[in-house]
Amino acid sequence: MIRPPLSARIRDTFAAPIPTAKAWATRYDGRAGPTIDLTQAVPGYPTHPDLAARLAEGAASPVQARYGTIDGDEALRAALAADINRVYGAGLAAGDVAITAGANLAFTMVITVLCGAGDQVMLPVPWYFNNAMALTMQGLEVLPLPCPAAAGFVPDPEQAAALLTPRTRAIVLISPNNPTGAIYPPEVIARFAALCRERGVWLIVDESYRDFLPEAALPPHTLFQDPDWGDYVVHLYSFSKSYCIAGHRVGAVACGQGVRAELNKVLDTMQICPPRGPLPGLAWAIDNLHDWKAGNRAIIAERARVFRAGVGQLPDWRIDALGTYFAYIRIPEGARDAMAVGEALATECGLLSLVGPFFGPGQDRYLRLAFANVDLDAIADVPARLNAFRQT
């Protein structure tokens, strides 16, 4: 028998990191206490009860069970456009927004529109691993933009300009950042926008964690105030963390009409329409849950404070970045590489993290811990688990 080959692009894509880390936990014997899972960024509290009721209604609705428009129900697109206008002082309409089956798919579909085989896409390093995976799967080259800890993991537009090549089609910025939690200053984002305008490169700005920024940090940038923003900027948003509905898979793209016309082809092919059950509830939530979201920001900020207070006292571990959902910590000097450390923490100490090599080159001394996943008692136990690793 001659076995037919599989896609070389998929074979060349590294394995999904979160299942890899969770598999280590199957060998943990419970000696340090219950497993603390800090792998995947997911809210450690439930959605608002009124939204939960509306989600149930949507799931049971025979109307929402039918196919919908490929870019999502207009009521939600209009509500999100109005929310963007409120936050950024923009002037978007429902036609500038498409609803997608999650932000990961939004990124993949946008890349499909903007790039062709052999093109490059610049990703700041450390990068979000699913972005790198999506690029490899599509035959695109990842162009790393190193972001050192000394710079707060904030990318440098001048360095980016020096690294651009004629094959670079897009630069991706995630702020607040995954995996570091770093918040990119508005002036840095503006300089990247100016670079992209000058060089004819698309700027993809992923703001999936925008709703966890402090009020003082709003607006995150002024890109939407440029009347020509749609000619070089694409904006990504996620409802998953803001509304605690990660499993419902709802994201969004805001873009100009040129991209929007081509994006509709991809939307029709890759998703047909987004999951429709959650859409009416989310259209309601955007206008009615501002205070609830503010309370959630306070919850996450308190978890960040407790994490910093505890782990920051350890002599061997160093917090190089902490913000929104994540802490990016440097493993002790002299310890094994991050892959070995992450595995040992999981199997011996019951502490699950994602290791730096998942986030790109040069990250083999780091772990990402998604502290937003768990309550304060679990966060308070993290220092003991890290200390336990040092004693093994």
LOKOLDO-529741 format. One line per 5 residues: their letters; for each residue x, y negated, z of N, C-alpha, C. Coordinates in steps of 0.02 Angstrom, whole numbers. Layout:
a> X/Y/Z/X/Y/Z/X/Y/Z  ...;
***
This chain:
mirpp> 42/60/0/0/0/0/43/-62/0  27/-109/-43/61/-174/-43/18/-224/-6  44/-247/50/6/-295/90/10/-365/59  -47/-397/49/-44/-465/22/-14/-513/73  21/-563/50/54/-609/97/4/-656/129;
lsari> 25/-683/186/-12/-737/219/18/-804/200  -15/-857/216/8/-924/199/75/-938/232  124/-958/192/189/-975/219/184/-1037/264  139/-1083/248/132/-1142/289/106/-1125/359  59/-1078/363/34/-1058/428/86/-1019/467;
rdtfa> 122/-976/433/176/-939/467/229/-986/494  242/-1040/458/294/-1088/479/270/-1134/535  206/-1132/552/178/-1173/605/187/-1137/672  212/-1172/722/224/-1141/786/158/-1121/819  161/-1073/864/101/-1045/896/68/-1098/941;
apipt> 3/-1091/950/-34/-1138/992/-5/-1139/1063  15/-1198/1088/50/-1200/1152/7/-1181/1213  -56/-1203/1216/-95/-1191/1277/-106/-1117/1289  -126/-1077/1239/-131/-1004/1252/-65/-973/1274  -9/-999/1247/56/-973/1267/67/-984/1342;
akawa> 52/-1046/1365/62/-1061/1436/13/-1022/1480  -49/-1016/1459/-98/-980/1499/-82/-906/1504  -50/-879/1453/-32/-808/1455/19/-794/1511  62/-842/1526/109/-833/1581/72/-821/1646  15/-854/1655/-22/-850/1718/-48/-780/1732;
trydg> -55/-739/1681/-81/-671/1692/-32/-629/1733  30/-652/1739/81/-615/1778/90/-644/1848  50/-693/1866/55/-724/1933/18/-682/1984  50/-669/2042/20/-624/2092/-15/-661/2149  -21/-727/2145/-58/-764/2195/-19/-782/2257;
ragpt> 46/-771/2258/84/-780/2320/85/-852/2346  79/-901/2302/81/-971/2323/12/-1002/2332  -39/-963/2321/-107/-989/2325/-141/-988/2257  -202/-1013/2252/-239/-1012/2189/-200/-1048/2133  -209/-1024/2073/-176/-1054/2015/-198/-1127/2007;
idltq> -150/-1170/1994/-164/-1241/1978/-149/-1249/1903  -200/-1261/1864/-193/-1264/1791/-191/-1337/1769  -131/-1359/1750/-121/-1427/1726/-100/-1427/1653  -127/-1380/1614/-107/-1374/1544/-147/-1420/1499  -213/-1411/1496/-254/-1444/1446/-288/-1506/1475;
avpgy> -288/-1560/1437/-318/-1622/1460/-394/-1617/1456  -425/-1608/1514/-497/-1602/1517/-519/-1635/1583  -574/-1673/1583/-594/-1705/1645/-609/-1654/1700  -584/-1668/1760/-596/-1624/1816/-659/-1641/1854  -710/-1664/1819/-775/-1680/1849/-826/-1674/1793;
pthpd> -891/-1666/1810/-941/-1653/1758/-965/-1717/1724  -1001/-1709/1670/-1030/-1766/1636/-1086/-1796/1678  -1109/-1855/1660/-1163/-1889/1696/-1227/-1846/1691  -1265/-1840/1745/-1325/-1796/1743/-1376/-1818/1691  -1384/-1883/1680/-1432/-1906/1630/-1408/-1888/1559;
laarl> -1343/-1891/1548/-1316/-1870/1483/-1324/-1794/1477  -1311/-1757/1530/-1318/-1684/1527/-1389/-1665/1507  -1439/-1701/1534/-1509/-1686/1516/-1521/-1700/1443  -1492/-1754/1417/-1502/-1770/1347/-1464/-1721/1301  -1408/-1696/1325/-1372/-1645/1286/-1415/-1582/1281;
aegaa> -1448/-1564/1336/-1491/-1505/1335/-1549/-1515/1287  -1578/-1575/1288/-1633/-1590/1241/-1609/-1585/1169  -1549/-1612/1156/-1523/-1609/1088/-1510/-1538/1065  -1484/-1497/1111/-1471/-1427/1093/-1535/-1389/1077  -1590/-1409/1111/-1654/-1374/1100/-1695/-1404/1044;
spvqa> -1674/-1460/1016/-1714/-1494/966/-1710/-1459/898  -1767/-1441/869/-1765/-1411/802/-1740/-1460/749  -1750/-1525/761/-1725/-1575/713/-1649/-1577/714  -1620/-1578/775/-1547/-1581/780/-1514/-1515/760  -1553/-1462/756/-1525/-1398/734/-1516/-1394/658;
rygti> -1546/-1441/623/-1539/-1441/550/-1474/-1475/529  -1455/-1465/466/-1400/-1505/439/-1417/-1579/445  -1364/-1619/457/-1373/-1691/457/-1330/-1723/404  -1325/-1788/405/-1281/-1823/358/-1209/-1804/373  -1168/-1802/322/-1100/-1776/330/-1058/-1819/377;
dgdea> -1074/-1883/383/-1034/-1927/425/-1067/-1941/492  -1118/-1903/511/-1149/-1911/576/-1210/-1955/576  -1253/-1946/626/-1315/-1984/631/-1300/-2059/635  -1339/-2099/599/-1325/-2171/596/-1332/-2205/664  -1377/-2181/706/-1385/-2213/771/-1321/-2211/812;
lraal> -1285/-2154/810/-1223/-2150/846/-1168/-2190/812  -1166/-2189/746/-1116/-2229/711/-1125/-2303/725  -1187/-2326/727/-1201/-2397/742/-1182/-2413/814  -1198/-2368/860/-1182/-2380/931/-1107/-2383/942  -1070/-2338/910/-997/-2339/918/-967/-2401/885;
aadin> -991/-2420/827/-967/-2481/795/-977/-2541/841  -1035/-2546/872/-1049/-2601/918/-1002/-2599/978  -987/-2538/1002/-942/-2532/1059/-871/-2553/1040  -848/-2534/980/-783/-2556/956/-782/-2632/952  -836/-2661/927/-839/-2734/922/-834/-2767/991;
rvyga> -867/-2736/1040/-865/-2763/1108/-795/-2760/1137  -760/-2705/1127/-694/-2696/1158/-641/-2736/1122  -644/-2739/1056/-589/-2767/1016/-605/-2836/987  -666/-2861/997/-685/-2923/964/-686/-2915/889  -710/-2858/865/-709/-2840/794/-777/-2854/763;
glaag> -783/-2836/699/-845/-2846/663/-864/-2786/621  -858/-2725/651/-872/-2664/614/-947/-2652/611  -967/-2615/560/-1036/-2592/551/-1037/-2516/551  -1097/-2488/553/-1104/-2415/554/-1069/-2383/495  -1068/-2417/437/-1036/-2389/378/-961/-2384/382;
dvait> -930/-2416/433/-858/-2411/442/-839/-2352/486  -888/-2315/512/-876/-2262/560/-902/-2196/533  -863/-2143/544/-885/-2075/529/-878/-2034/593  -927/-1993/608/-926/-1949/666/-899/-1881/643  -855/-1853/683/-821/-1791/664/-829/-1738/718;
aganl> -814/-1677/700/-816/-1621/747/-752/-1621/788  -744/-1672/829/-685/-1680/871/-632/-1723/840  -587/-1750/882/-534/-1795/858/-479/-1756/822  -466/-1693/842/-416/-1654/806/-434/-1645/733  -497/-1628/721/-519/-1620/652/-520/-1688/617;
aftmv> -536/-1741/653/-533/-1808/624/-464/-1822/597  -412/-1806/637/-343/-1817/615/-328/-1776/552  -346/-1713/553/-331/-1670/495/-366/-1695/432  -429/-1716/439/-465/-1739/381/-438/-1806/355  -418/-1850/400/-388/-1913/379/-322/-1900/342;
itvlc> -281/-1856/370/-217/-1839/337/-230/-1810/268  -282/-1771/261/-299/-1742/196/-314/-1797/145  -346/-1851/167/-361/-1906/123/-299/-1947/106  -257/-1959/154/-202/-2006/146/-140/-1977/113  -129/-1911/120/-65/-1882/102/-73/-1824/53;
gagdq> -18/-1811/17/-14/-1754/-27/46/-1711/-10  49/-1651/-37/102/-1604/-22/170/-1636/-33  215/-1627/15/282/-1655/10/290/-1723/41  235/-1756/58/239/-1822/90/263/-1815/162  285/-1870/190/306/-1873/259/255/-1912/301;
vmlpv> 250/-1892/364/211/-1930/413/255/-1940/474  262/-2002/496/304/-2017/554/265/-2007/618  293/-1966/663/265/-1954/729/315/-1976/782  296/-2020/827/340/-2035/884/351/-1971/925  412/-1963/949/431/-1904/989/445/-1928/1061;
pwyfn> 413/-1897/1111/374/-1835/1108/307/-1846/1073  287/-1795/1034/227/-1800/994/171/-1754/1022  111/-1767/999/54/-1724/1015/60/-1663/969  66/-1604/999/84/-1545/961/34/-1528/906  -31/-1538/917/-80/-1522/865/-71/-1566/803;
namal> -47/-1627/811/-32/-1668/753/23/-1637/711  77/-1617/744/132/-1585/708/110/-1521/675  68/-1482/709/43/-1420/680/1/-1434/618  -43/-1484/622/-85/-1500/565/-44/-1521/504  9/-1558/516/51/-1581/460/86/-1522/427;
tmqgl> 115/-1477/467/149/-1419/440/101/-1376/399  41/-1367/425/-9/-1326/390/-26/-1354/322  -21/-1420/313/-39/-1451/250/21/-1462/204  78/-1434/222/136/-1442/180/168/-1510/183  157/-1546/238/185/-1612/247/246/-1608/292;
evlpl> 290/-1657/284/351/-1659/325/340/-1706/384  357/-1682/444/355/-1725/503/419/-1765/506  412/-1831/509/469/-1876/516/472/-1900/588  518/-1874/630/517/-1892/701/543/-1964/712  510/-1998/758/532/-2063/781/548/-2056/856;
pcpaa> 611/-2050/874/628/-2039/944/607/-2097/989  577/-2080/1046/555/-2130/1095/586/-2111/1162  642/-2142/1181/677/-2121/1242/641/-2142/1305  656/-2105/1359/627/-2122/1424/648/-2191/1446  709/-2212/1429/733/-2278/1449/690/-2335/1422;
agfvp> 655/-2322/1366/610/-2371/1336/538/-2360/1357  528/-2319/1408/460/-2304/1430/422/-2262/1380  457/-2226/1337/428/-2185/1284/385/-2227/1236  399/-2291/1230/365/-2335/1183/405/-2337/1119  375/-2325/1061/413/-2324/998/436/-2394/978;
dpeqa> 492/-2395/942/523/-2457/921/508/-2469/847  472/-2523/829/456/-2535/759/517/-2544/715  571/-2574/742/631/-2584/701/664/-2517/685  666/-2473/734/693/-2406/720/649/-2369/670  584/-2378/676/539/-2346/628/552/-2373/558;
aallt> 563/-2438/551/576/-2467/485/639/-2438/455  690/-2425/496/753/-2398/471/746/-2325/449  697/-2289/479/689/-2218/464/641/-2205/405  600/-2253/388/552/-2243/333/588/-2226/268  557/-2182/229/583/-2164/163/528/-2176/111;
prtra> 544/-2172/47/492/-2180/-3/437/-2126/1  449/-2071/37/398/-2018/43/354/-2026/104  367/-2076/146/328/-2085/207/261/-2117/190  207/-2083/206/140/-2108/189/103/-2137/249  123/-2117/310/85/-2140/368/129/-2138/430;
ivlis> 112/-2182/478/141/-2183/545/83/-2171/593  93/-2126/641/41/-2110/690/61/-2138/758  16/-2176/788/26/-2201/856/-31/-2175/900  -15/-2147/958/-65/-2126/1007/-55/-2167/1070  -104/-2208/1086/-99/-2250/1146/-168/-2257/1177;
pnnpt> -173/-2244/1244/-124/-2213/1288/-100/-2146/1260  -37/-2133/1274/-3/-2079/1238/-16/-2011/1269  -19/-1962/1226/-16/-1892/1242/48/-1865/1209  99/-1846/1249/96/-1818/1316/119/-1863/1373  145/-1923/1360/178/-1960/1414/132/-2004/1455;
gaiyp> 74/-2022/1428/30/-2070/1461/51/-2142/1450  105/-2154/1412/129/-2223/1400/76/-2264/1363  70/-2327/1382/25/-2374/1349/68/-2420/1305  53/-2421/1241/92/-2463/1196/68/-2535/1200  112/-2583/1213/91/-2653/1217/60/-2677/1151;
pevia> 11/-2722/1155/-20/-2747/1093/29/-2775/1043  82/-2808/1068/131/-2837/1021/170/-2784/984  181/-2726/1016/215/-2671/981/170/-2643/927  106/-2633/943/60/-2608/892/54/-2658/835  54/-2723/850/51/-2774/798/112/-2772/753;
rfaal> 170/-2759/781/232/-2754/740/230/-2693/696  202/-2638/720/194/-2579/677/145/-2594/621  92/-2631/637/44/-2648/585/77/-2691/531  117/-2740/552/151/-2782/503/199/-2742/461  234/-2694/491/280/-2651/454/241/-2610/402;
crerg> 184/-2582/422/145/-2541/375/118/-2583/318  96/-2643/332/72/-2688/279/128/-2703/230  186/-2717/257/243/-2737/214/268/-2680/171  267/-2619/198/297/-2562/164/246/-2518/129  182/-2535/133/132/-2494/99/123/-2426/130;
vwliv> 122/-2424/197/116/-2362/235/53/-2367/278  17/-2312/284/-43/-2311/326/-24/-2308/400  -62/-2344/440/-54/-2341/513/-115/-2306/542  -104/-2247/572/-157/-2209/605/-150/-2222/680  -201/-2251/710/-200/-2267/781/-251/-2223/817;
desyr> -227/-2176/857/-269/-2130/895/-278/-2158/965  -340/-2175/983/-354/-2204/1049/-404/-2161/1086  -391/-2096/1087/-436/-2048/1120/-442/-2061/1195  -392/-2093/1225/-392/-2106/1298/-404/-2180/1313  -429/-2217/1265/-440/-2289/1273/-483/-2306/1333;
dflpe> -534/-2267/1347/-581/-2284/1399/-553/-2275/1469  -490/-2253/1474/-458/-2247/1539/-407/-2303/1551  -404/-2350/1504/-362/-2409/1514/-394/-2455/1567  -354/-2487/1608/-382/-2537/1654/-411/-2595/1615  -461/-2628/1644/-493/-2684/1609/-443/-2737/1588;
aalpp> -390/-2745/1628/-340/-2796/1612/-302/-2781/1548  -304/-2718/1526/-268/-2697/1466/-310/-2701/1403  -372/-2728/1409/-416/-2733/1351/-415/-2804/1323  -417/-2813/1257/-417/-2760/1207/-347/-2730/1199  -343/-2666/1179/-278/-2634/1172/-236/-2664/1116;
htlfq> -269/-2695/1066/-234/-2726/1010/-284/-2771/974  -259/-2806/924/-302/-2852/885/-306/-2832/811  -294/-2770/796/-291/-2748/726/-357/-2761/690  -413/-2749/724/-478/-2756/691/-495/-2829/675  -458/-2875/702/-472/-2946/688/-440/-2969/622;
dpdwg> -399/-2928/593/-372/-2941/526/-427/-2922/475  -450/-2968/434/-503/-2951/386/-484/-2896/338  -419/-2883/331/-395/-2830/285/-376/-2766/321  -397/-2758/383/-374/-2700/422/-388/-2634/388  -444/-2630/353/-464/-2567/322/-420/-2546/264;
dyvvh> -376/-2591/242/-332/-2575/186/-268/-2539/209  -256/-2535/274/-195/-2503/297/-200/-2471/366  -258/-2476/399/-266/-2449/467/-323/-2398/467  -313/-2342/502/-365/-2293/517/-364/-2282/592  -423/-2285/622/-430/-2280/695/-466/-2214/712;
lysfs> -440/-2179/762/-470/-2117/786/-493/-2125/858  -550/-2092/873/-579/-2096/940/-607/-2028/958  -609/-2015/1023/-638/-1952/1048/-688/-1966/1103  -743/-1929/1102/-793/-1933/1155/-778/-1882/1211  -730/-1838/1200/-720/-1780/1244/-705/-1800/1316;
ksyci> -655/-1843/1326/-635/-1861/1393/-680/-1915/1422  -698/-1964/1381/-737/-2020/1406/-804/-1998/1434  -835/-1948/1401/-902/-1927/1421/-904/-1855/1447  -845/-1824/1457/-840/-1757/1486/-879/-1706/1444  -867/-1706/1379/-904/-1659/1335/-855/-1625/1287;
aghrv> -795/-1608/1311/-744/-1582/1266/-768/-1523/1225  -807/-1479/1255/-830/-1420/1219/-881/-1434/1165  -911/-1492/1165/-960/-1510/1114/-928/-1533/1049  -864/-1551/1051/-824/-1569/992/-855/-1627/954  -846/-1687/979/-869/-1747/944/-813/-1799/946;
gavac> -792/-1821/888/-742/-1874/881/-766/-1924/828  -722/-1970/810/-742/-2021/761/-682/-2050/725  -696/-2075/666/-647/-2112/625/-677/-2179/608  -638/-2232/616/-657/-2298/590/-606/-2316/537  -630/-2334/478/-585/-2347/422/-618/-2393/372;
gqgvr> -579/-2418/325/-605/-2460/271/-643/-2420/220  -678/-2455/177/-723/-2421/130/-686/-2380/78  -625/-2399/61/-586/-2359/14/-572/-2290/41  -549/-2287/103/-538/-2222/136/-603/-2186/147  -653/-2224/167/-718/-2195/185/-749/-2157/126;
aelnk> -742/-2183/66/-771/-2150/8/-738/-2083/-5  -672/-2080/3/-636/-2017/-7/-646/-1970/53  -651/-1999/112/-660/-1958/172/-726/-1919/169  -777/-1947/137/-841/-1912/132/-833/-1845/97  -788/-1841/48/-777/-1777/14/-750/-1725/63;
vldtm> -703/-1748/105/-671/-1702/152/-720/-1683/208  -758/-1732/232/-809/-1718/283/-857/-1663/259  -880/-1670/197/-927/-1622/170/-897/-1553/165  -833/-1549/149/-800/-1485/140/-781/-1452/205  -753/-1491/252/-725/-1462/314/-775/-1456/371;
qicpp> -826/-1500/373/-872/-1494/429/-946/-1492/408  -962/-1510/347/-1030/-1518/322/-1066/-1574/360  -1069/-1568/427/-1091/-1622/470/-1063/-1608/539  -1056/-1658/582/-1033/-1643/650/-1087/-1606/689  -1068/-1574/746/-1119/-1542/788/-1173/-1594/806;
rgplp> -1236/-1580/793/-1287/-1631/798/-1321/-1636/866  -1319/-1582/904/-1353/-1583/969/-1332/-1640/1014  -1266/-1654/1020/-1244/-1706/1067/-1256/-1777/1042  -1270/-1788/978/-1267/-1855/950/-1318/-1904/979  -1383/-1885/987/-1430/-1933/1016/-1411/-1953/1087;
glawa> -1388/-1904/1127/-1368/-1919/1195/-1310/-1966/1198  -1261/-1957/1153/-1203/-2001/1153/-1221/-2072/1131  -1268/-2078/1083/-1290/-2145/1063/-1320/-2182/1123  -1356/-2145/1166/-1382/-2174/1228/-1326/-2190/1277  -1278/-2145/1283/-1226/-2151/1334/-1181/-2212/1321;
idnlh> -1167/-2227/1259/-1122/-2283/1243/-1149/-2347/1274  -1214/-2357/1273/-1244/-2420/1297/-1260/-2418/1372  -1262/-2358/1402/-1290/-2353/1470/-1243/-2327/1523  -1183/-2305/1504/-1139/-2274/1554/-1075/-2313/1566  -1076/-2379/1557/-1016/-2419/1569/-993/-2414/1642;
dwkag> -1039/-2419/1689/-1020/-2416/1760/-994/-2347/1778  -1026/-2295/1751/-1003/-2227/1765/-932/-2216/1739  -918/-2241/1679/-851/-2234/1652/-800/-2273/1693  -820/-2331/1718/-775/-2370/1761/-759/-2330/1824  -809/-2296/1852/-797/-2254/1910/-749/-2197/1895;
nraii> -754/-2169/1835/-709/-2115/1816/-638/-2141/1808  -630/-2202/1782/-563/-2231/1779/-532/-2236/1848  -573/-2254/1897/-548/-2258/1965/-528/-2189/1992  -567/-2139/1975/-551/-2070/1997/-484/-2049/1969  -474/-2060/1904/-411/-2040/1873/-353/-2080/1900;
aerar> -363/-2145/1912/-310/-2187/1940/-290/-2162/2009  -338/-2140/2050/-322/-2114/2116/-284/-2048/2110  -302/-2007/2063/-264/-1944/2053/-193/-1959/2032  -184/-2010/1990/-117/-2030/1970/-77/-2054/2030  -109/-2093/2073/-75/-2119/2132/-51/-2063/2178;
vfrag> -96/-2015/2190/-78/-1959/2234/-23/-1917/2203  -27/-1906/2138/26/-1867/2104/93/-1903/2112  95/-1968/2099/158/-2005/2103/184/-2005/2175  140/-2014/2223/161/-2016/2292/192/-1950/2315  164/-1895/2290/190/-1830/2310/251/-1808/2272;
vgqlp> 245/-1803/2206/300/-1779/2165/358/-1830/2165  341/-1894/2171/394/-1945/2172/440/-1940/2231  421/-1903/2284/464/-1895/2343/513/-1837/2336  504/-1796/2285/547/-1738/2278/617/-1759/2254  669/-1731/2283/737/-1753/2265/761/-1730/2197;
dwrid> 734/-1675/2172/762/-1644/2111/721/-1656/2048  657/-1672/2057/613/-1683/2000/604/-1758/1990  602/-1779/1927/596/-1851/1913/536/-1864/1868  493/-1911/1889/437/-1933/1847/463/-1986/1799  469/-1969/1735/492/-2018/1686/434/-2058/1656;
algty> 373/-2032/1660/315/-2069/1636/253/-2041/1670  205/-2085/1684/143/-2064/1714/89/-2115/1695  34/-2090/1669/-20/-2135/1650/-80/-2097/1623  -138/-2128/1625/-201/-2098/1604/-206/-2026/1631  -199/-1976/1589/-210/-1907/1609/-146/-1869/1627;
fayir> -87/-1897/1612/-27/-1856/1609/30/-1883/1651  70/-1836/1677/137/-1851/1703/187/-1813/1660  240/-1847/1641/293/-1817/1601/354/-1816/1646  373/-1756/1670/424/-1752/1721/486/-1716/1695  543/-1739/1719/607/-1709/1701/624/-1654/1750;
ipega> 644/-1596/1724/660/-1540/1768/728/-1551/1801  741/-1517/1856/803/-1530/1893/866/-1516/1852  918/-1555/1866/982/-1543/1834/1008/-1475/1855  1037/-1440/1807/1063/-1374/1821/1013/-1318/1816  949/-1337/1810/898/-1285/1802/899/-1257/1731;
rdama> 866/-1202/1723/859/-1174/1655/821/-1222/1611  818/-1208/1546/782/-1253/1501/707/-1252/1518  671/-1301/1490/601/-1311/1509/558/-1250/1496  571/-1213/1442/531/-1155/1428/537/-1103/1484  597/-1092/1507/607/-1045/1562/578/-1071/1627;
vgeal> 585/-1137/1639/559/-1167/1700/482/-1163/1700  451/-1180/1643/378/-1177/1640/352/-1107/1651  386/-1057/1623/364/-988/1633/372/-967/1705  429/-987/1737/440/-969/1807/389/-1002/1853  373/-1065/1840/323/-1100/1881/256/-1064/1876;
atecg> 239/-1041/1817/175/-1007/1808/174/-939/1841  226/-900/1830/225/-830/1853/243/-824/1927  283/-870/1954/306/-864/2023/271/-912/2071  248/-969/2045/220/-1021/2088/148/-1038/2073  119/-1008/2021/49/-1020/2004/35/-1091/1981;
llslv> 85/-1124/1953/77/-1193/1927/85/-1192/1852  31/-1206/1815/32/-1203/1743/43/-1273/1715  90/-1279/1669/105/-1342/1636/118/-1328/1563  128/-1380/1524/153/-1373/1456/225/-1397/1453  265/-1358/1419/337/-1372/1420/357/-1420/1364;
gpffg> 410/-1458/1376/432/-1510/1330/443/-1488/1258  471/-1428/1245/482/-1409/1175/419/-1407/1133  360/-1400/1165/298/-1404/1127/288/-1474/1097  321/-1524/1125/309/-1594/1106/364/-1623/1062  404/-1579/1032/451/-1602/982/524/-1595/1002;
pgqdr> 570/-1614/957/641/-1606/970/665/-1651/1027  715/-1626/1063/746/-1664/1116/706/-1666/1181  656/-1623/1188/612/-1625/1247/622/-1565/1293  680/-1531/1288/688/-1469/1324/705/-1478/1398  702/-1539/1424/710/-1551/1496/646/-1577/1528;
ylrla> 590/-1570/1493/528/-1601/1517/471/-1550/1524  424/-1568/1569/360/-1535/1575/306/-1588/1572  248/-1571/1542/189/-1614/1545/139/-1582/1593  117/-1621/1642/67/-1599/1690/5/-1643/1683  -50/-1613/1664/-113/-1650/1655/-150/-1652/1722;
fanvd> -133/-1701/1764/-159/-1703/1832/-234/-1720/1835  -261/-1748/1781/-332/-1766/1781/-377/-1704/1785  -349/-1646/1772/-389/-1584/1770/-416/-1562/1837  -382/-1582/1892/-395/-1550/1956/-409/-1603/2010  -434/-1580/2067/-452/-1627/2121/-391/-1646/2161;
ldaia> -401/-1691/2210/-345/-1719/2248/-310/-1665/2290  -347/-1617/2316/-315/-1564/2356/-265/-1524/2314  -284/-1508/2253/-239/-1471/2209/-178/-1513/2192  -189/-1578/2177/-133/-1622/2161/-85/-1627/2220  -113/-1631/2280/-71/-1635/2340/-28/-1573/2350;
dvpar> -49/-1517/2321/-12/-1454/2328/43/-1446/2275  42/-1489/2224/91/-1482/2170/163/-1488/2195  180/-1537/2239/250/-1541/2262/274/-1476/2294  231/-1443/2334/252/-1380/2365/266/-1327/2312  226/-1326/2259/238/-1276/2206/304/-1290/2171;
lnafr> 318/-1354/2158/382/-1371/2126/440/-1353/2172  433/-1367/2237/486/-1348/2284/494/-1273/2287  440/-1236/2283/443/-1163/2285/484/-1137/2227  478/-1170/2169/518/-1149/2111/592/-1157/2128  612/-1210/2160/682/-1221/2174/710/-1169/2222;
qt> 666/-1136/2260/689/-1087/2310/689/-1016/2282  666/-1008/2219/664/-940/2193/730/-921/2160;
***
